[in-house]
Amino acid sequence: MIRNKHQLVENATNFLDTSGMDTKPKLDDLRNSLWRLFLTTQVKLLERIESRFSQAGLPSMEWYDVLLTLKQAPDYRVRLSDLAVMVLLSRSNLTRLLDRLESNDLLRREPCKSDRRGTFAVLTEAGLAMQQKMWVVYAEAISEFFGCHLDDEEVNVMERVLKRMLISAFESEG
């Protein structure tokens, strides 16, 4: 049982005991601990951001992700098949989320004129207003929970490392 935040950090960095193992693991303890710390930190930061959205009477991060993706798209529209990949949700989860967004008039679905099987999700004015309202809360939370803990050099190092990892992940997908 974790009693305080220091114990949470300790637990996150010491989750694999390799003593007594007959074979040497392919992952050294330092990198393994860093991985666990990375995952734990990400989950905790997202929980805090979700809490801020809730306190402000705003919808969840998933809503923001879809609204921002549509805002950044040409003509505020994206094919549903592309949107599923862009927002990292399963198709069934995305369908349910789009139903909720549409019922709140934050987006509308439009048929694709060049392909009758295709459908676009299109950001509405209300959707754009909601994304902008959410951004105010989100930007403040990012600054408070993440940005203020990094100096410029650390930002540059993290950016290089995370980009390298992301490129590698995409390349390994084949």
C-alpha positions in Angstrom: 0.0 0.0 0.0 1.3 3.4 -1.0 1.0 5.9 1.9 2.5 9.1 0.4 3.9 10.6 -2.8 7.5 9.7 -1.9 6.6 6.1 -1.6 4.8 6.3 -5.0 8.0 7.6 -6.6 10.1 4.9 -4.8 7.7 2.2 -5.9 7.7 3.5 -9.5 11.5 3.3 -9.7 12.0 0.0 -7.9 9.4 -2.3 -9.4 11.7 -5.1 -10.7 13.9 -7.0 -8.4 16.5 -8.8 -10.6 18.4 -10.3 -7.7 18.4 -14.1 -7.7 17.7 -14.3 -11.5 19.8 -17.0 -13.2 20.0 -15.1 -16.5 20.9 -11.5 -17.0 17.9 -9.4 -18.1 18.1 -7.7 -21.5 17.1 -4.5 -19.7 19.3 -3.0 -17.1 17.9 -1.9 -13.8 18.5 1.8 -14.4 16.5 1.9 -17.7 13.9 -0.4 -16.3 13.4 2.0 -13.3 13.3 5.0 -15.6 10.6 3.3 -17.8 8.4 2.6 -14.8 8.9 6.2 -13.5 8.0 7.5 -17.0 4.8 5.5 -17.1 3.8 6.4 -13.5 4.5 10.1 -14.1 2.5 10.1 -17.3 -0.5 8.5 -15.6 -0.4 10.8 -12.6 0.0 13.9 -14.7 -3.0 12.9 -16.9 -5.0 12.2 -13.8 -4.3 15.7 -12.5 -5.2 17.3 -15.9 -8.4 15.3 -16.0 -9.1 16.6 -12.5 -8.6 20.2 -13.6 -11.0 19.7 -16.5 -13.6 18.2 -14.1 -13.2 21.0 -11.6 -13.8 23.5 -14.4 -16.9 21.7 -15.5 -15.3 20.6 -18.8 -15.3 17.3 -20.6 -12.4 14.8 -20.6 -9.1 14.8 -22.3 -10.4 12.4 -25.0 -12.8 15.1 -26.1 -10.0 17.7 -26.2 -7.9 15.4 -28.3 -10.6 14.9 -31.0 -11.6 18.6 -31.0 -7.9 19.7 -31.4 -7.3 17.2 -34.1 -10.3 18.5 -36.1 -9.2 22.1 -35.4 -5.8 21.4 -36.9 -7.2 19.7 -40.0 -7.9 21.5 -43.3 -11.4 22.8 -43.3 -11.8 21.4 -39.7 -12.6 18.0 -41.2 -11.1 14.5 -41.0 -12.2 11.1 -42.4 -13.4 8.9 -39.5 -10.9 6.2 -40.6 -8.0 8.7 -40.3 -9.3 10.2 -37.1 -9.2 6.8 -35.3 -5.4 6.6 -36.0 -4.8 10.3 -35.2 -6.3 10.3 -31.8 -5.1 6.8 -30.7 -8.4 5.3 -29.9 -10.0 2.1 -30.9 -12.7 2.4 -33.5 -15.4 1.4 -31.1 -14.3 3.9 -28.5 -14.0 6.6 -31.1 -17.5 5.8 -32.4 -19.0 6.2 -28.9 -17.0 9.4 -28.3 -18.1 10.9 -31.6 -21.7 10.1 -30.8 -21.3 12.1 -27.6 -19.5 15.0 -29.3 -22.2 15.1 -32.0 -25.0 15.0 -29.5 -23.4 18.0 -27.8 -23.2 19.8 -31.2 -19.4 19.9 -31.1 -19.0 18.1 -34.4 -21.1 16.8 -37.2 -20.7 13.9 -39.5 -20.8 14.5 -43.3 -20.7 11.9 -46.1 -17.7 11.9 -48.3 -18.8 13.0 -51.8 -16.0 11.1 -53.6 -16.4 7.9 -51.7 -19.9 6.9 -50.4 -18.4 4.6 -47.9 -16.5 7.4 -46.2 -17.6 9.8 -43.6 -16.0 13.0 -42.3 -16.1 14.4 -38.8 -16.4 18.1 -39.0 -15.7 20.6 -36.2 -18.6 22.9 -35.5 -18.4 26.5 -34.1 -19.5 25.2 -30.7 -16.7 22.5 -31.0 -14.1 25.2 -31.7 -15.3 27.3 -28.8 -15.2 24.2 -26.5 -11.6 23.4 -27.6 -10.5 26.9 -26.9 -12.2 26.9 -23.5 -10.5 23.6 -22.7 -7.1 24.9 -23.9 -7.1 27.6 -21.3 -7.3 25.0 -18.5 -5.1 22.5 -20.3 -2.3 25.0 -20.9 -2.3 26.1 -17.3 -2.1 22.5 -16.1 0.7 21.6 -18.6 2.7 24.6 -17.3 2.1 23.8 -13.6 2.5 20.0 -13.7 5.1 19.7 -16.4 6.7 22.8 -17.9 7.8 24.5 -14.7 9.9 21.4 -13.7 12.1 21.7 -16.8 14.8 24.2 -17.7 15.5 24.9 -21.4 18.4 22.4 -21.6 16.2 19.6 -20.2 13.4 20.5 -22.6 15.8 20.2 -25.5 17.2 16.8 -24.3 13.8 15.4 -23.7 12.5 16.5 -27.1 15.5 14.9 -28.9 15.1 11.6 -26.9 11.3 11.4 -27.3 11.4 12.2 -31.0 14.1 9.5 -31.5 11.9 7.0 -29.6 8.8 7.9 -31.5 10.5 7.6 -34.9 11.8 4.2 -33.8 8.4 3.1 -32.7 6.8 4.2 -36.1 9.6 2.5 -38.0 9.3 -0.8 -36.2 5.6 -0.9 -37.1 6.7 -1.7 -40.6 
